[in-house]
Amino acid sequence: LFLNMNFTKSHIYEFCCTLLLIVCHESVNSQNIVPNSDFEVFTVCPDNFGTGGMLTAIPWQNANMGSSDYFHACGLQDWTTVPHNSLGYQAAHSGVAYAGGYYLASDFREYLQTPFSEPMDPNFSYLVSFYVNLAEDVSGCGIADFGVYFSNTPLMSADASAIPVTPQLTTNGVYYTDTAAWMLFTACYNPVG
């Protein structure tokens, strides 16, 4: 499953729908509060699948010892490039990069996380949107159960098993199966003070 993120913040009485968190004010201007939401900023070109910890797409990181992966057009190995890599063919939704993870194994999970550029405000509603795409060469049938979890502190688990948290936003049974087009996930979130 490949991800391209977007979150949006809007005043509680307004709706602005576009993993980017975007801030929408009365004038319908918006500000993305997810840093490096399209994974374009990096320290070095990816040369291998992830191994846990920080991704080279800063400030993104794994939340456990699963190996979420970073793909970029400058990838140093065939399996980390965009659009062709060891998982098939997929152009980036925007730019030349994306991140991905494996989410179908029984208790094995890969997580992506990043701090926001500003704290969430309980007086605002947030539009959370991101694009997903199923890797064509290894994904099987698709995925219906994934979510977004918000926390004031980073999550970290010492192994690659599922982290025992309940996501505040989920796919609600929508089945994501497309291996060619990017599929949009979108939901509104109202943080609790």
JOVEN-V707463 format. One record per run of one state. SS is the DSSP state (A for helix, B for strand, O for the rest). FROM is the first residue (numbers start at 1). TO is the last residue. If there is no record, write none. Layout:
# JOVEN-V707463
ss->(SS	SS)
from->(FROM	FROM)
to->(TO	TO)
This chain:
# JOVEN-V707463
ss->(O	B	O	B	O	B	O	B	O	B	O	B	O	B	O	A	O	B	O	B	O	B	O	B	O	B	O	B	O	B	O	B	O	B	O	B	O	B	O	B	O	B	O)
from->(1	2	12	21	25	32	33	34	35	54	55	61	63	69	73	78	81	84	86	88	90	97	101	108	109	112	114	116	117	124	134	143	144	147	149	161	162	169	171	176	177	183	191)
to->(1	11	20	24	31	32	33	34	53	54	60	62	68	72	77	80	83	85	87	89	96	100	107	108	111	113	115	116	123	133	142	143	146	148	160	161	168	170	175	176	182	190	193)
